[in-house]
Amino acid sequence: MNKRKKTLILTFVMAFLATAIALPMLSALGVPSFSVVLVSLFGGGNILALIFSLILILSIGLGVGKLTKSFT
């Protein structure tokens, strides 16, 4: 297995473990979910909440992509 494939698999496993460990811990500490935060910021049924979510997901995806490219 080449180095790039190992890096991509390691990134996936680390993201999965971070999600599996961090989200329940944050919930137990009382941090509100993302939907509660969106409703409190933009109100219910506002299209800006969807746009904000898409921009956030896109920026995280691009950041992870740049990070994995810098390691390979």
Buried (B, 14 or more C-beta within 10 A) or exposed (E): EEEEEEBEEEBEEEEEEEEEEEEEEEEEEEEEEEEEEBBEEBEEEEEEBEEBBEEEEEEEEEEEEEEBEEEE
